[in-house]
Amino acid sequence: MRVIDLLALLSDYNQNTPVQMATRDGRRAIARLTLDEVLEEPRLILHPQAGGHPHKLWELAILLDRPDLRLRYVYLEDAPVRPAFGVQLRDGALVLN
């Protein structure tokens, strides 16, 4: 899934909804974003944080809605890095899978 596809999926949800990512250890807040390129494929990698508060949807949208990021593919750092495939609404939070 590309960043532009993720933004389109998230556009219909309440902008104050918390956003988390699914990891093997459960749901985690997003700590940081890094850029990478493997075999000429531009990637955006979301890294989890152990604790803390998750970003609200509007905060994540501001971080991601940049022209240079829109065509990058979204990956989740989960040792190993894996592609993001979608979003689920769980317990009042949007969880990237």
C-alpha positions as CSV (number, residue, x, y, z in Angstrom):
1,M,0.0,0.0,0.0
2,R,1.3,3.4,-0.9
3,V,1.1,6.5,1.3
4,I,-1.5,8.1,-0.9
5,D,-3.6,4.9,-0.6
6,L,-3.3,5.0,3.2
7,L,-4.3,8.6,3.3
8,A,-7.4,7.8,1.1
9,L,-8.4,4.9,3.5
10,L,-8.1,7.1,6.5
11,S,-9.9,10.1,5.1
12,D,-13.4,9.0,6.2
13,Y,-12.6,8.4,9.9
14,N,-12.8,11.0,12.7
15,Q,-9.7,13.0,12.7
16,N,-9.2,12.7,16.5
17,T,-9.1,8.8,16.3
18,P,-5.8,7.4,17.7
19,V,-3.6,5.5,15.2
20,Q,-1.5,2.6,16.1
21,M,0.4,-0.2,14.3
22,A,0.1,-3.9,14.8
23,T,3.3,-5.8,15.8
24,R,4.0,-9.3,17.1
25,D,3.9,-7.9,20.6
26,G,0.5,-6.2,20.2
27,R,-0.6,-2.8,19.2
28,R,2.0,0.0,19.5
29,A,2.1,3.7,18.9
30,I,4.2,5.0,16.0
31,A,7.5,6.4,17.2
32,R,9.1,7.6,14.0
33,L,9.2,7.4,10.3
34,T,12.2,6.6,8.2
35,L,12.8,6.5,4.4
36,D,14.4,3.7,2.6
37,E,14.9,2.3,-0.9
38,V,15.3,-1.3,-1.8
39,L,15.8,-2.4,-5.4
40,E,14.6,1.0,-6.6
41,E,11.4,0.7,-4.5
42,P,10.9,3.8,-2.3
43,R,9.7,2.8,1.1
44,L,8.4,4.6,4.2
45,I,8.9,2.6,7.4
46,L,6.9,3.2,10.5
47,H,8.7,2.3,13.7
48,P,6.8,1.3,16.9
49,Q,7.4,2.7,20.4
50,A,7.0,0.7,23.6
51,G,4.8,3.2,25.4
52,G,3.4,6.6,25.1
53,H,0.3,8.0,23.5
54,P,-0.6,7.2,19.9
55,H,-0.8,10.0,17.3
56,K,-4.2,11.2,16.4
57,L,-5.3,10.7,12.8
58,W,-4.9,14.4,11.9
59,E,-1.3,14.4,13.2
60,L,-0.4,11.3,11.1
61,A,-2.1,12.8,8.1
62,I,0.0,16.0,8.4
63,L,3.2,13.9,8.7
64,L,2.4,11.8,5.6
65,D,0.8,14.3,3.3
66,R,3.9,15.5,1.5
67,P,4.4,15.2,-2.3
68,D,7.7,13.4,-1.9
69,L,6.1,10.7,0.3
70,R,2.9,10.0,-1.6
71,L,4.2,7.3,-3.9
72,R,6.3,5.5,-1.3
73,Y,5.2,2.1,-0.1
74,V,4.3,1.8,3.6
75,Y,6.1,-0.8,5.7
76,L,5.9,-1.6,9.4
77,E,9.0,-2.3,11.5
78,D,8.2,-5.6,13.1
79,A,11.6,-7.5,12.9
80,P,11.7,-8.0,10.0
81,V,10.2,-5.1,8.1
82,R,6.8,-6.1,6.5
83,P,4.5,-4.3,4.1
84,A,1.3,-2.6,5.4
85,F,-1.8,-4.0,3.9
86,G,-4.7,-2.2,5.6
87,V,-6.4,-0.6,8.6
88,Q,-8.8,-2.0,11.2
89,L,-10.9,-0.2,13.7
90,R,-10.2,-1.9,17.1
91,D,-11.4,-0.6,20.5
92,G,-11.7,3.0,19.2
93,A,-8.3,3.1,17.5
94,L,-7.2,2.7,13.9
95,V,-4.6,-0.1,13.7
96,L,-2.3,-0.4,10.7
97,N,-1.7,-4.0,9.7
